[in-house]
Amino acid sequence: MKLKKLLEGTGAKIDLRLSEINITSVSTDSKNVKKNSLFIAIEGLEFDGHKFVDKAFKNGSRVFIVDKRKKMHFPKGNLIKVDDTRKALSVVAKNFYHSPSEKLKVIGITGTNGKTTTSLLVESIFKRAHIPCSIIGTIEYRIGRACIPAERTTPDAISINTLLEKAVKSGEKAAVMEVSSHGLDQKRVDDIFFDAAIFTNLTREHLDYHGSLERYFASKAKIFTTLKKDGVAIINANDKTANRIKKIVNHRKITYALDKTADVTAKIKKVGPGGSSFVTRLHGKDAFGVNTKLVGLHNISNILAAIAAGVAQDIDLRAIKEGIEKVNSVRGRLEPVQAGQGFKIFVDYAHTHNALENVLRFLNQIKNKNIITVFGCGGDRDRGKRPLMGRVAQGLSDFVIITDDNPRGEDPRKIARDIEKGMDGKNKNYTILLNRKKAIEKALRKARVGDIVLIAGKGHEKVQIIGDREIPFDDKRVAREALRKSR
């Protein structure tokens, strides 16, 4: 693609000498640069791409987009100076891949909790309506027949556009995306255009990055700025942010709620360990019944969000119902582990105090005897949530084992002490065992017939991050092996 075409919308000014240069690839990684690549220098939290311009030159690039505030002199190549290289990256990626999001029905889902489950439900609805659909999310990226393990919830702008272009070329007609606050704040989706944007909820998370709940909300709310002209904002009326969102969004709005007046609501019949049943109500009128194997009130809320997305896209109600009921489980979300034991084991991704509270409140509704909770908190992340999670775990469990999550570069003992600050030390219904494998084994040895063991925090994850190493670790597999050994 000609450079002048690639830079349309960036505000960058170039002379005629450069405008006709043919660019064959775009990269922010100097190692991936080759001849005729455009290199865009991004200043990140750990590395500054401006320091790698020389390396990109050696690998073949001759054109570089840089921040105009940086004092740079590089006579070997052509520096294009812009106000914001992240924004330029978003625009360039859209241009290079011919704006694939405009050729698809794209549903974006943001919120602290519920993104993964809701995205899988929306995907299922589309497929039941015979609309081929791709998914980009926390667990994996599924594009046509390809399935790629996810490196992060919302990939960078180049990767997103690459994936969406592949979706278009493979004949997909829709795509569902989980959109993280980091992705929104870092402009990764500034030029992805959504047909519907779902805001599930907002609770404390990622404050190590955002600094305050207000800035966290502002990042999340940015998703509504990229709605298509006829796009729809889907809002959880149960969440405390609902009224604020309604005021700032000028597009069509659809609300959903468990126990408030909203456009999409549920008349609940049953909530139990095997799933839930309810009647979906649209604008105050009974529409159709739902029987789902997904457990807990929080999953009924996720289902209502997905139903709202289906309604927003004018999908037949029968297809919406069948799509919802086709999703029997979500990997790492209250996922049961069965190996013939006389007690229940659930693995769940809950890594915020709100998510942990939702899960434990549900388990308290279905328990016969005791709840044993195994959990920890990630290192080098929001420390303020740790005592909150400790308080929730202790208050809603009969016994708690505090253990490692992904300690990363932080001292696991300090993480455990931070969690312990939220707990009543006089109530000796908890212990600390920092080896996660041993903690899971201890919980399973302690469990008796009728008990429930919750292994929380990592869910679908297949590795544990300790220092700079990624060690294979799967909570479900560890639990199964422990049960096998005990037999």
KEMIVO-927466 format. One line per field, with one value per residue (C-alpha): chain; residue number from 1; x, y negated, z. Coordinates in nm, 4 decimals, padded with zeros to 6 digits. Layout:
# KEMIVO-927466
c	A, ...;
k	NUM, ...;
x	X, ...;
y	Y, ...;
z	Z, ...;
# end
This chain:
# KEMIVO-927466
c	A, A, A, A, A, A, A, A, A, A, A, A, A, A, A, A, A, A, A, A, A, A, A, A, A, A, A, A, A, A, A, A, A, A, A, A, A, A, A, A, A, A, A, A, A, A, A, A, A, A, A, A, A, A, A, A, A, A, A, A, A, A, A, A, A, A, A, A, A, A, A, A, A, A, A, A, A, A, A, A, A, A, A, A, A, A, A, A, A, A, A, A, A, A, A, A, A, A, A, A, A, A, A, A, A, A, A, A, A, A, A, A, A, A, A, A, A, A, A, A, A, A, A, A, A, A, A, A, A, A, A, A, A, A, A, A, A, A, A, A, A, A, A, A, A, A, A, A, A, A, A, A, A, A, A, A, A, A, A, A, A, A, A, A, A, A, A, A, A, A, A, A, A, A, A, A, A, A, A, A, A, A, A, A, A, A, A, A, A, A, A, A, A, A, A, A, A, A, A, A, A, A, A, A, A, A, A, A, A, A, A, A, A, A, A, A, A, A, A, A, A, A, A, A, A, A, A, A, A, A, A, A, A, A, A, A, A, A, A, A, A, A, A, A, A, A, A, A, A, A, A, A, A, A, A, A, A, A, A, A, A, A, A, A, A, A, A, A, A, A, A, A, A, A, A, A, A, A, A, A, A, A, A, A, A, A, A, A, A, A, A, A, A, A, A, A, A, A, A, A, A, A, A, A, A, A, A, A, A, A, A, A, A, A, A, A, A, A, A, A, A, A, A, A, A, A, A, A, A, A, A, A, A, A, A, A, A, A, A, A, A, A, A, A, A, A, A, A, A, A, A, A, A, A, A, A, A, A, A, A, A, A, A, A, A, A, A, A, A, A, A, A, A, A, A, A, A, A, A, A, A, A, A, A, A, A, A, A, A, A, A, A, A, A, A, A, A, A, A, A, A, A, A, A, A, A, A, A, A, A, A, A, A, A, A, A, A, A, A, A, A, A, A, A, A, A, A, A, A, A, A, A, A, A, A, A, A, A, A, A, A, A, A, A, A, A, A, A, A, A, A, A, A, A, A, A, A, A, A, A, A, A, A, A, A, A, A, A, A, A, A, A, A, A, A, A, A, A, A, A, A, A, A, A, A, A, A;
k	1, 2, 3, 4, 5, 6, 7, 8, 9, 10, 11, 12, 13, 14, 15, 16, 17, 18, 19, 20, 21, 22, 23, 24, 25, 26, 27, 28, 29, 30, 31, 32, 33, 34, 35, 36, 37, 38, 39, 40, 41, 42, 43, 44, 45, 46, 47, 48, 49, 50, 51, 52, 53, 54, 55, 56, 57, 58, 59, 60, 61, 62, 63, 64, 65, 66, 67, 68, 69, 70, 71, 72, 73, 74, 75, 76, 77, 78, 79, 80, 81, 82, 83, 84, 85, 86, 87, 88, 89, 90, 91, 92, 93, 94, 95, 96, 97, 98, 99, 100, 101, 102, 103, 104, 105, 106, 107, 108, 109, 110, 111, 112, 113, 114, 115, 116, 117, 118, 119, 120, 121, 122, 123, 124, 125, 126, 127, 128, 129, 130, 131, 132, 133, 134, 135, 136, 137, 138, 139, 140, 141, 142, 143, 144, 145, 146, 147, 148, 149, 150, 151, 152, 153, 154, 155, 156, 157, 158, 159, 160, 161, 162, 163, 164, 165, 166, 167, 168, 169, 170, 171, 172, 173, 174, 175, 176, 177, 178, 179, 180, 181, 182, 183, 184, 185, 186, 187, 188, 189, 190, 191, 192, 193, 194, 195, 196, 197, 198, 199, 200, 201, 202, 203, 204, 205, 206, 207, 208, 209, 210, 211, 212, 213, 214, 215, 216, 217, 218, 219, 220, 221, 222, 223, 224, 225, 226, 227, 228, 229, 230, 231, 232, 233, 234, 235, 236, 237, 238, 239, 240, 241, 242, 243, 244, 245, 246, 247, 248, 249, 250, 251, 252, 253, 254, 255, 256, 257, 258, 259, 260, 261, 262, 263, 264, 265, 266, 267, 268, 269, 270, 271, 272, 273, 274, 275, 276, 277, 278, 279, 280, 281, 282, 283, 284, 285, 286, 287, 288, 289, 290, 291, 292, 293, 294, 295, 296, 297, 298, 299, 300, 301, 302, 303, 304, 305, 306, 307, 308, 309, 310, 311, 312, 313, 314, 315, 316, 317, 318, 319, 320, 321, 322, 323, 324, 325, 326, 327, 328, 329, 330, 331, 332, 333, 334, 335, 336, 337, 338, 339, 340, 341, 342, 343, 344, 345, 346, 347, 348, 349, 350, 351, 352, 353, 354, 355, 356, 357, 358, 359, 360, 361, 362, 363, 364, 365, 366, 367, 368, 369, 370, 371, 372, 373, 374, 375, 376, 377, 378, 379, 380, 381, 382, 383, 384, 385, 386, 387, 388, 389, 390, 391, 392, 393, 394, 395, 396, 397, 398, 399, 400, 401, 402, 403, 404, 405, 406, 407, 408, 409, 410, 411, 412, 413, 414, 415, 416, 417, 418, 419, 420, 421, 422, 423, 424, 425, 426, 427, 428, 429, 430, 431, 432, 433, 434, 435, 436, 437, 438, 439, 440, 441, 442, 443, 444, 445, 446, 447, 448, 449, 450, 451, 452, 453, 454, 455, 456, 457, 458, 459, 460, 461, 462, 463, 464, 465, 466, 467, 468, 469, 470, 471, 472, 473, 474, 475, 476, 477, 478, 479, 480, 481, 482, 483, 484, 485, 486, 487;
x	00.0000, 00.1241, 00.2431, 00.0108, -00.2878, -00.1652, -00.1361, -00.4849, -00.6511, -00.3305, -00.2736, 00.0871, 00.2429, 00.4862, 00.6492, 00.5797, 00.9079, 00.7732, 00.4072, 00.4545, 00.6683, 00.5095, 00.4701, 00.4386, 00.4023, 00.3490, 00.5154, 00.5868, 00.8470, 01.1894, 01.2580, 00.9638, 01.0595, 01.1694, 01.2333, 00.9633, 00.8132, 00.6690, 00.7946, 00.5801, 00.7565, 00.5345, 00.6362, 00.5153, 00.5347, 00.8604, 01.0109, 01.0213, 01.0074, 01.1894, 01.5067, 01.4762, 01.4519, 01.8143, 01.7519, 01.4414, 01.6547, 01.9116, 01.6314, 01.5075, 01.2680, 01.3247, 01.0151, 00.9387, 00.6471, 00.7661, 00.6320, 00.7043, 00.7881, 01.0831, 01.4145, 01.5243, 01.7738, 01.8030, 01.9452, 01.9491, 01.5718, 01.2559, 01.0997, 00.7301, 00.6390, 00.2891, 00.1136, 00.0307, 00.1938, -00.0649, -00.3456, -00.1428, -00.0937, -00.4693, -00.5429, -00.2589, -00.3630, -00.7206, -00.6025, -00.3511, -00.6113, -00.8889, -01.1073, -01.2290, -01.4552, -01.6790, -01.7335, -01.8544, -02.1158, -01.8862, -02.0012, -01.7646, -01.7956, -01.6286, -01.6671, -01.4781, -01.6521, -01.8567, -01.6858, -01.5788, -01.9092, -02.1111, -01.8909, -01.9384, -02.3143, -02.3273, -02.1130, -02.3528, -02.6539, -02.4967, -02.4105, -02.7588, -02.8910, -02.6628, -02.4352, -02.0712, -01.8948, -01.5367, -01.4356, -01.1438, -01.1182, -00.9411, -00.9297, -00.8587, -00.9043, -01.1253, -01.1218, -01.2970, -01.1492, -00.8363, -00.8040, -00.5196, -00.4414, -00.4923, -00.1847, -00.4048, -00.7723, -00.7488, -00.4498, -00.2720, -00.4259, -00.2247, -00.3224, -00.6901, -00.7123, -00.5157, -00.7618, -01.0679, -00.9323, -00.8841, -01.2421, -01.3674, -01.1582, -01.2778, -01.6397, -01.7330, -02.0131, -01.9726, -01.7134, -01.7405, -01.4617, -01.3773, -01.2460, -01.0230, -00.9705, -00.6025, -00.7005, -00.9322, -00.6872, -00.4026, -00.6132, -00.5977, -00.9633, -00.9928, -01.0577, -01.2563, -01.6203, -01.8819, -02.2402, -02.3114, -02.1107, -02.1969, -02.0932, -02.1362, -02.0280, -01.7579, -01.5861, -01.2374, -00.9669, -00.6463, -00.6013, -00.2275, -00.2537, -00.5403, -00.4674, -00.8302, -01.1752, -01.2764, -01.0003, -01.0831, -01.4445, -01.3385, -01.1285, -01.4135, -01.6665, -01.4504, -01.6002, -01.9116, -01.7126, -01.6450, -02.0051, -02.1172, -02.3755, -02.6597, -02.4762, -02.6393, -02.5192, -02.6166, -02.6086, -02.6451, -02.9091, -02.8083, -02.4629, -02.3973, -02.2494, -02.5685, -02.7079, -02.3726, -02.3416, -02.6923, -02.6040, -02.2846, -02.4101, -02.6003, -02.6707, -02.9675, -02.9627, -03.0882, -03.0801, -03.0875, -03.1246, -03.1954, -03.4102, -03.4728, -03.6908, -03.5110, -03.5692, -03.4507, -03.5254, -03.5764, -03.8622, -03.6542, -03.7997, -03.4985, -03.1326, -02.9452, -02.6251, -02.7382, -02.8255, -03.1101, -03.4467, -03.6254, -03.8652, -03.7087, -03.9114, -03.8727, -04.0090, -04.2192, -04.3741, -04.2945, -04.0973, -03.9495, -03.8294, -03.4640, -03.3174, -02.9422, -02.6733, -02.4724, -02.5021, -02.5544, -02.7369, -02.4308, -02.4626, -02.8296, -02.7099, -02.4537, -02.7273, -02.9508, -02.6640, -02.6273, -03.0025, -02.9938, -02.7167, -02.9256, -03.2287, -03.0144, -02.9148, -03.2760, -03.2012, -03.5015, -03.6013, -03.5972, -03.2346, -03.1500, -03.3089, -03.1397, -02.8049, -02.8210, -02.9215, -02.6480, -02.3735, -02.3396, -02.0196, -01.7390, -01.3825, -01.2617, -01.5919, -01.7478, -01.6196, -01.6787, -01.4098, -01.5523, -01.3509, -01.6000, -01.5378, -01.8190, -01.7872, -01.8064, -01.5024, -01.5304, -01.2542, -01.3294, -01.1453, -01.2762, -00.9867, -01.1706, -01.3557, -01.6851, -01.6446, -01.5369, -01.8354, -02.0790, -01.9407, -01.9313, -02.2827, -02.4119, -02.2187, -02.3649, -02.7123, -02.6423, -02.4091, -02.4965, -02.2063, -01.8839, -01.7193, -01.3402, -01.1871, -00.8377, -00.7251, -00.4490, -00.3848, -00.1602, 00.1706, 00.2615, -00.1078, -00.3634, -00.2720, -00.5779, -00.8107, -00.6190, -00.7696, -01.1124, -01.0775, -00.9561, -01.2608, -01.5014, -01.3351, -01.3353, -01.6879, -01.8431, -01.6312, -01.6038, -01.2310, -00.9843, -00.6399, -00.4453, -00.1948, -00.0010, -00.1784, 00.0689, 00.3195, 00.5269, 00.8095, 00.6557, 00.7280, 00.4427, 00.4628, 00.3863, 00.0891, -00.0477, 00.0025, -00.1880, -00.4776, -00.4658, -00.5113, -00.8755, -00.9390, -01.0318, -00.7224, -00.9236, -01.1265, -00.8871, -01.0806, -00.7907, -00.4311, -00.1519, 00.0155, 00.2046, 00.2657, -00.0527, -00.0292, 00.0049, -00.2735, -00.5127, -00.4085, -00.4649, -00.8130, -00.9110, -00.7785, -00.9771, -01.3017, -01.5692, -01.8831, -02.1231, -01.8561, -01.7687, -01.4110, -01.3664, -01.0301, -01.0377, -00.8305, -00.6764, -00.9642, -00.8727, -00.5051, -00.2501, 00.0601, 00.1700, 00.3929, 00.6696, 00.9363, 00.9994, 00.9181, 00.5944, 00.5506, 00.2836, -00.0015, -00.3677, -00.5948, -00.8269, -00.5443, -00.3801, -00.7116, -00.7710, -00.4193, -00.4639, -00.7905, -00.6308, -00.3429, -00.5799, -00.7634;
y	00.0000, -00.3504, -00.5439, -00.8382, -00.6008, -00.4322, -00.7622, -00.8916, -01.0042, -01.0212, -01.3929, -01.3175, -01.5439, -01.3979, -01.5316, -01.3978, -01.2075, -00.9755, -00.9579, -00.6979, -00.4576, -00.1128, 00.0335, 00.4113, 00.4545, 00.2581, 00.3391, 00.2043, 00.4746, 00.4066, 00.7826, 00.8361, 00.5579, 00.6459, 00.4624, 00.2013, 00.2240, -00.0774, -00.0848, -00.2628, -00.3516, -00.2950, -00.3959, -00.1191, -00.0547, 00.1412, 00.0563, -00.2510, -00.1722, -00.4963, -00.3308, -00.0557, -00.2689, -00.1927, 00.1824, 00.1534, -00.0249, 00.2551, 00.5062, 00.3253, 00.0478, -00.2954, -00.4771, -00.5362, -00.6963, -00.8629, -01.0916, -01.4529, -01.5303, -01.2948, -01.4563, -01.2302, -01.2734, -00.9788, -01.0777, -00.7183, -00.6878, -00.8927, -01.0033, -01.0886, -01.2815, -01.2631, -01.3795, -01.0284, -00.7144, -00.4853, -00.6661, -00.6627, -00.2867, -00.2362, -00.4346, -00.2807, 00.0730, 00.0030, -00.1414, 00.1351, 00.4085, 00.2163, 00.1509, 00.5073, 00.4171, 00.2261, 00.5478, 00.7481, 00.7293, 00.6618, 00.6932, 00.5532, 00.6541, 00.4706, 00.4752, 00.6092, 00.9465, 01.1567, 01.0710, 01.4240, 01.5958, 01.3244, 01.3387, 01.7161, 01.6757, 01.4064, 01.6202, 01.9124, 01.6931, 01.5760, 01.9299, 02.0568, 01.7794, 01.9144, 01.6095, 01.7323, 01.5685, 01.5283, 01.4598, 01.2690, 01.3083, 01.4087, 01.7831, 01.7965, 01.6358, 01.8440, 01.7244, 01.9509, 02.2958, 02.1585, 02.1549, 01.9507, 01.9432, 01.5887, 01.3986, 01.1301, 01.0429, 00.7602, 00.7847, 00.4848, 00.2892, 00.4696, 00.8128, 00.7209, 00.5970, 00.8994, 01.1324, 00.9452, 00.9394, 01.3178, 01.3459, 01.1532, 01.3623, 01.6879, 01.5916, 01.4866, 01.2324, 01.1357, 01.1123, 01.0940, 00.9252, 00.8984, 00.5446, 00.4812, 00.1484, 00.1663, 00.2171, -00.0833, -00.3066, -00.2153, -00.2913, 00.0655, 00.0480, -00.3229, -00.2339, 00.0839, -00.0006, 00.1818, 00.2631, 00.3141, 00.2492, 00.4290, 00.2861, 00.5682, 00.4043, 00.2089, 00.3159, 00.2582, 00.4010, 00.2910, -00.0146, 00.0543, -00.0590, -00.3098, -00.4716, -00.5300, -00.3817, -00.6982, -00.6576, -00.2881, -00.3772, -00.6404, -00.3812, -00.1297, -00.3901, -00.4683, -00.1622, -00.3638, -00.6207, -00.3628, -00.2572, -00.2644, -00.5260, -00.2794, -00.0994, -00.0019, -00.0493, 00.2429, 00.1483, 00.3460, 00.1506, 00.3334, 00.1754, -00.1524, -00.3032, -00.2557, -00.6081, -00.7674, -00.5610, -00.6526, -01.0211, -01.0013, -00.7717, -00.9283, -00.6037, -00.3720, -00.2001, 00.1373, 00.2087, 00.5424, 00.6291, 00.9066, 00.7128, 00.3660, 00.2190, 00.2689, 00.3608, 00.7205, 00.8897, 01.2386, 01.3960, 01.6535, 01.9971, 02.1934, 02.1381, 02.4517, 02.6553, 02.8011, 02.4676, 02.2189, 02.1678, 01.8396, 01.6582, 01.3824, 01.0640, 00.8038, 00.4568, 00.5958, 00.8862, 01.2584, 01.3576, 01.7077, 01.9511, 02.0400, 02.3533, 02.3167, 02.5344, 02.2242, 02.1784, 01.8747, 01.5426, 01.3748, 01.6065, 01.5186, 01.1580, 01.2558, 01.4379, 01.1296, 00.9234, 01.1751, 01.1779, 00.7965, 00.8235, 01.0677, 00.8412, 00.5435, 00.7329, 00.8308, 01.2009, 01.4315, 01.5053, 01.8801, 01.8592, 01.6483, 01.9053, 02.2004, 02.0235, 01.9544, 02.3092, 02.4595, 02.3205, 02.5811, 02.4610, 02.2086, 02.3154, 02.1982, 02.0391, 02.2426, 02.5419, 02.8672, 03.1302, 03.4807, 03.7911, 03.9901, 03.7991, 03.7469, 03.3693, 03.0951, 02.9171, 02.5997, 02.4130, 02.0462, 01.7462, 01.5135, 01.2769, 00.9701, 00.9372, 00.8852, 01.1974, 01.4031, 01.2783, 01.3670, 01.7195, 01.7830, 01.6459, 01.8889, 02.1806, 02.0955, 02.1317, 02.4864, 02.6199, 02.9158, 02.8812, 02.6798, 02.4568, 02.4736, 02.1945, 02.1956, 01.8642, 01.6066, 01.2738, 01.1892, 01.0172, 00.6776, 00.5947, 00.3914, 00.4456, 00.2692, 00.5527, 00.8133, 00.7445, 00.7113, 01.0593, 01.1913, 01.0485, 01.1942, 01.5373, 01.5657, 01.4319, 01.6679, 01.9823, 02.2300, 02.2672, 02.0724, 02.1628, 01.8580, 01.9586, 01.8361, 01.7133, 01.5665, 01.3979, 01.2665, 01.0526, 00.9968, 01.1800, 01.4331, 01.3934, 01.0222, 01.0924, 01.3373, 01.0836, 00.8236, 01.0675, 01.1504, 00.7827, 00.8091, 01.1163, 01.1596, 01.3092, 01.4278, 01.6541, 01.9357, 02.0631, 02.0030, 02.0954, 01.9899, 02.2455, 02.0737, 02.3760, 02.3803, 02.7510, 02.8425, 02.6001, 02.7711, 03.1128, 02.9987, 02.8682, 03.1977, 03.4009, 03.1807, 03.2098, 03.4517, 03.5890, 03.3026, 03.0306, 02.7880, 02.6974, 02.3756, 02.3253, 01.9601, 01.7051, 01.8787, 02.0584, 02.1486, 02.0518, 02.3182, 02.1619, 02.0049, 01.6969, 01.6992, 01.4348, 01.4215, 01.7913, 01.9444, 02.2852, 02.5257, 02.5260, 02.6163, 02.6077, 02.8724, 03.1094, 03.0626, 03.1343, 03.4498, 03.5773, 03.5136, 03.7086, 03.9949, 04.0145, 04.0077, 04.3111;
z	00.0000, -00.0843, 00.2188, 00.1475, 00.1531, 00.4686, 00.6556, 00.5713, 00.8939, 01.1001, 01.0469, 00.9448, 00.6853, 00.4339, 00.1192, -00.2279, -00.2251, 00.0443, -00.0524, -00.3258, -00.1218, -00.1233, 00.2274, 00.2475, 00.6266, 00.9471, 01.2780, 01.6249, 01.6901, 01.5390, 01.5277, 01.2898, 01.0517, 00.6978, 00.3737, 00.2962, 00.6468, 00.8227, 01.1821, 01.4421, 01.7666, 02.0711, 02.4219, 02.6536, 03.0255, 02.9959, 02.6569, 02.4368, 02.0667, 01.9876, 02.1177, 01.8555, 01.5417, 01.4540, 01.4894, 01.2699, 01.0113, 01.0168, 00.9589, 00.6497, 00.7453, 00.5920, 00.7162, 01.0852, 01.2685, 01.5897, 01.8607, 01.7680, 02.1322, 02.1198, 02.0328, 01.7524, 01.4711, 01.2357, 00.8972, 00.7684, 00.7490, 00.7067, 01.0335, 01.0260, 01.3388, 01.4873, 01.8036, 01.9243, 01.7856, 01.9479, 01.7680, 01.4465, 01.4872, 01.5219, 01.2059, 01.0030, 01.1014, 00.9948, 00.6617, 00.5899, 00.6422, 00.4617, 00.7683, 00.8214, 01.1151, 00.8715, 00.6738, 00.9760, 01.2468, 01.5438, 01.9049, 02.1698, 02.5349, 02.8210, 03.1997, 03.4983, 03.5029, 03.2633, 02.9330, 02.8407, 02.9193, 02.7472, 02.4368, 02.4040, 02.4426, 02.1738, 01.9429, 01.9940, 01.9138, 01.5872, 01.4847, 01.5676, 01.3444, 01.0663, 01.0842, 01.0751, 01.3671, 01.4918, 01.8520, 02.0037, 02.3794, 02.6965, 02.6306, 02.2576, 01.9181, 01.6864, 01.3264, 01.0767, 01.1377, 01.3061, 01.6842, 01.8354, 02.2110, 02.3387, 02.4547, 02.6077, 02.6114, 02.3574, 02.1230, 01.9673, 01.6805, 01.4105, 01.5449, 01.5815, 01.2241, 01.1006, 01.2749, 01.1498, 00.7942, 00.8155, 00.9401, 00.6359, 00.3963, 00.5558, 00.4992, 00.8528, 00.8815, 01.2472, 01.5232, 01.9006, 02.0957, 02.4614, 02.5060, 02.8070, 02.9806, 02.8835, 02.5202, 02.5315, 02.7160, 02.4811, 02.1718, 02.0402, 01.9303, 01.8468, 01.4823, 01.5319, 01.4694, 01.6779, 01.5877, 01.9573, 02.2731, 02.5975, 02.9358, 03.1898, 03.5174, 03.6941, 04.0153, 04.1490, 03.9212, 03.7434, 03.9652, 03.9570, 03.5943, 03.5914, 03.9267, 04.0263, 03.9772, 03.7926, 03.5328, 03.5072, 03.4288, 03.1756, 02.9921, 02.9866, 02.8701, 02.5652, 02.3966, 02.3170, 02.1171, 01.8449, 01.7847, 01.4242, 01.3312, 01.3903, 01.6724, 02.0012, 02.3596, 02.5846, 02.9522, 03.2753, 03.4674, 03.7861, 03.7772, 03.9572, 03.6390, 03.4351, 03.4722, 03.3945, 03.0789, 02.9661, 02.9951, 02.7891, 02.5124, 02.2239, 02.0395, 02.0779, 02.4182, 02.5408, 02.9141, 03.0927, 03.4596, 03.7070, 03.9497, 03.8069, 03.5365, 03.2049, 02.8420, 02.8945, 03.2265, 03.3695, 03.5640, 03.7488, 03.8174, 03.9426, 04.0278, 04.1274, 04.0957, 03.7634, 03.6066, 03.5966, 03.4315, 03.3725, 03.1434, 02.9338, 02.9389, 02.6651, 02.7383, 03.0230, 02.8312, 02.8485, 02.5369, 02.5782, 02.8414, 02.8944, 03.0491, 03.0941, 03.2472, 03.3370, 03.7116, 03.9310, 03.9136, 03.7627, 03.4631, 03.4201, 03.4007, 03.1348, 02.9423, 02.9501, 02.8058, 02.5228, 02.4609, 02.4392, 02.1785, 01.9763, 01.9974, 01.8937, 01.5770, 01.5019, 01.5395, 01.5573, 01.9188, 01.8574, 01.7440, 02.0514, 02.2825, 02.1121, 02.1019, 02.4754, 02.5645, 02.3479, 02.5774, 02.8513, 03.0180, 02.9878, 03.0471, 03.3869, 03.4869, 03.7689, 03.5782, 03.7653, 03.8211, 03.8430, 03.9273, 04.1327, 04.4580, 04.7086, 04.7103, 04.4484, 04.3003, 04.0952, 03.9143, 03.8550, 03.7135, 03.9868, 04.0533, 04.1814, 04.5099, 04.3268, 04.1109, 04.4119, 04.6096, 04.3280, 04.3018, 04.6764, 04.7323, 04.4722, 04.6234, 04.9643, 04.8132, 04.6927, 04.9607, 05.1818, 05.4223, 05.4043, 05.1434, 05.1213, 04.9107, 04.7622, 04.6143, 04.5862, 04.4147, 04.1228, 04.1855, 04.0377, 04.0125, 04.2084, 04.5735, 04.7093, 04.6090, 04.8101, 05.1569, 04.9928, 04.8474, 05.1812, 05.3579, 05.1003, 05.1026, 05.4803, 05.5202, 05.2668, 05.3186, 05.6009, 05.5440, 05.3260, 05.1986, 05.0820, 04.8161, 04.5141, 04.2048, 03.9537, 04.1877, 03.8951, 04.0351, 04.3772, 04.7019, 04.7471, 05.1238, 05.0958, 04.8688, 05.1278, 05.4068, 05.2049, 05.1628, 05.5342, 05.6267, 05.5240, 05.7391, 06.1022, 06.2612, 06.5614, 06.3362, 06.2576, 05.9577, 05.7192, 05.6581, 05.4245, 05.1981, 04.9184, 04.6968, 04.4845, 04.4027, 04.7697, 04.8612, 04.6186, 04.7470, 05.1067, 05.0232, 04.8604, 05.1560, 05.3916, 05.1930, 05.3084, 05.1463, 05.0744, 05.0821, 04.8015, 04.7067, 04.5093, 04.3365, 04.2347, 04.0494, 03.7485, 03.5806, 03.2221, 03.2543, 03.1645, 03.3215, 03.6473, 03.6234, 03.8840, 03.8351, 03.4618, 03.4106, 03.2861, 03.4470, 03.3149, 03.5670, 03.5170, 03.8244, 03.6787, 03.5942, 03.9348, 04.1067, 03.8993, 03.9686, 04.3406, 04.3403, 04.1498, 04.3989, 04.6945, 04.5579;
# end
